[in-house]
Amino acid sequence: MITPAGPGPHPSGESDSFHLTQGGIRWFTGSTVEYKITGIEVVSGGNTAIVNAEDTVDGFITTSGFSRDDSTTQENPCTGNPNTVQWAVIDGEGDALASARVCRNVATKEIGGFVITIDTSEPWSVGGSSTTYDVQNALTHEWLHVAGLDHTNAPKDGCLTSYRFAGLGETQKRTLGLGDKLGMDVLYSTGDTSSGSGCGN
């Protein structure tokens, strides 16, 4: 879940922090994981931004991949329904921007499915407007949860995509930061432990 940023200083550099969900749960090697997008797209280009966010995270998952298919019949084993990214109300304006419910087999540490929800009560855009939340920025964060990373919470982690909060007009979470990449390397042996794009907007 990603929520609006509160007041406070913005870090000046990237953090190397990361937190693995339940000690390292991840996608095992397998076929392409299909998902569908449902609900009314509340901003033009919003669904494209969802796919762009997925592509960013997918590039760090070496065991399988994701593909949008709105007619998919693949089932999330926890729900019996397809993996879904949905436009829907979560809790009204001002609290959760988006959330991810991930289906996990705790015994085997395997991820099996997901539902991502984007709160349609929030003001959204795809261009980083200073009065709206950027869809791709928020959704890259949620796709990281789907991949197996948990939140980073310390103020020094504010430039990481896995950081719990997002600000109006923020776009820096469209890409992965250093700590995000380090976490994905632990999960998927990506070999990419390079710095991210730094601290921007």
BELLIN-V236229 format. One record per pair of residues at least 24 apart in sequence whose ideal C-beta (glycine too) atoms are under 6 Angstrom apart, sorted by sequence separation. I is the first residue (numbers start at 1). GAP is how many residues later the second one is. D is the distance in Angstrom with one decimal. If there is no record, write none. Layout:
i=I gap=GAP d=D
i=I gap=GAP d=D
This chain:
i=78 gap=25 d=3.5
i=97 gap=25 d=5.4
i=77 gap=26 d=5.8
i=116 gap=26 d=4.8
i=76 gap=27 d=5.4
i=90 gap=27 d=5.7
i=93 gap=28 d=4.5
i=138 gap=28 d=5.6
i=172 gap=28 d=4.6
i=88 gap=29 d=5.4
i=90 gap=29 d=4.0
i=92 gap=29 d=4.8
i=93 gap=29 d=5.7
i=137 gap=29 d=6.0
i=172 gap=29 d=5.8
i=83 gap=30 d=5.2
i=171 gap=30 d=5.4
i=33 gap=31 d=5.8
i=83 gap=31 d=5.4
i=84 gap=31 d=5.1
i=85 gap=31 d=4.4
i=86 gap=31 d=5.3
i=87 gap=31 d=5.3
i=89 gap=31 d=5.7
i=170 gap=31 d=5.9
i=89 gap=32 d=5.5
i=114 gap=32 d=4.6
i=141 gap=32 d=5.6
i=32 gap=33 d=5.2
i=33 gap=33 d=5.1
i=34 gap=33 d=5.4
i=87 gap=33 d=5.2
i=137 gap=33 d=5.5
i=140 gap=33 d=5.5
i=29 gap=34 d=4.5
i=30 gap=34 d=4.8
i=36 gap=34 d=4.5
i=137 gap=34 d=5.2
i=140 gap=34 d=5.6
i=149 gap=34 d=4.9
i=28 gap=35 d=6.0
i=32 gap=35 d=4.9
i=34 gap=35 d=4.4
i=50 gap=35 d=5.4
i=77 gap=35 d=4.6
i=78 gap=35 d=5.7
i=27 gap=36 d=5.2
i=36 gap=36 d=5.5
i=77 gap=36 d=5.7
i=97 gap=36 d=5.6
i=137 gap=36 d=4.4
i=27 gap=37 d=5.1
i=76 gap=37 d=2.9
i=134 gap=37 d=5.1
i=137 gap=37 d=5.4
i=34 gap=38 d=3.9
i=130 gap=38 d=5.9
i=136 gap=38 d=4.8
i=130 gap=39 d=4.0
i=148 gap=39 d=5.1
i=34 gap=40 d=4.6
i=98 gap=40 d=4.9
i=159 gap=40 d=4.2
i=97 gap=41 d=5.1
i=128 gap=41 d=5.3
i=100 gap=42 d=4.4
i=128 gap=43 d=4.3
i=98 gap=44 d=5.1
i=102 gap=44 d=5.8
i=42 gap=45 d=6.0
i=100 gap=45 d=4.0
i=36 gap=46 d=5.2
i=38 gap=46 d=5.7
i=100 gap=46 d=5.6
i=39 gap=47 d=4.8
i=40 gap=47 d=5.8
i=35 gap=48 d=3.9
i=36 gap=48 d=5.6
i=37 gap=48 d=4.9
i=38 gap=48 d=4.7
i=39 gap=48 d=3.2
i=39 gap=49 d=5.3
i=49 gap=77 d=4.9
i=42 gap=78 d=5.0
i=25 gap=79 d=5.2
i=43 gap=81 d=4.5
i=45 gap=81 d=4.2
i=28 gap=82 d=5.0
i=42 gap=82 d=5.7
i=43 gap=82 d=5.8
i=53 gap=83 d=4.9
i=25 gap=84 d=4.6
i=27 gap=84 d=4.9
i=52 gap=84 d=5.3
i=56 gap=84 d=5.3
i=25 gap=86 d=5.9
i=49 gap=86 d=3.9
i=53 gap=86 d=3.7
i=57 gap=86 d=3.9
i=61 gap=86 d=5.8
i=49 gap=87 d=4.1
i=53 gap=87 d=4.2
i=57 gap=87 d=5.8
i=46 gap=89 d=4.9
i=50 gap=89 d=5.3
i=54 gap=89 d=5.4
i=53 gap=90 d=5.4
i=57 gap=90 d=5.3
i=3 gap=93 d=5.7
i=1 gap=95 d=5.3
i=2 gap=95 d=5.0
i=2 gap=96 d=5.5
i=1 gap=98 d=4.2
i=26 gap=122 d=4.4
i=25 gap=123 d=5.4
i=60 gap=124 d=4.1
i=62 gap=126 d=4.5
i=21 gap=127 d=5.3
i=61 gap=127 d=5.5
i=21 gap=129 d=4.6
i=60 gap=130 d=5.2
i=19 gap=131 d=4.1
i=17 gap=135 d=4.8
i=2 gap=136 d=5.3
i=2 gap=139 d=4.7
i=17 gap=140 d=5.1
i=15 gap=141 d=5.0
i=15 gap=142 d=4.5
i=11 gap=145 d=5.3
i=14 gap=145 d=5.3
i=15 gap=145 d=5.8
i=11 gap=147 d=4.7
i=10 gap=148 d=5.9
i=11 gap=148 d=5.6
i=5 gap=160 d=4.0
i=5 gap=161 d=6.0
i=18 gap=161 d=4.4
i=26 gap=161 d=4.5
i=3 gap=162 d=5.8
i=5 gap=162 d=4.0
i=16 gap=162 d=5.3
i=17 gap=162 d=4.4
i=14 gap=163 d=5.1
i=16 gap=163 d=5.1
i=2 gap=164 d=5.2
i=14 gap=164 d=4.4
i=15 gap=164 d=5.0
i=18 gap=164 d=5.4
i=18 gap=165 d=3.1
i=16 gap=166 d=5.9
i=14 gap=181 d=6.0
i=14 gap=182 d=5.7
i=11 gap=188 d=5.9
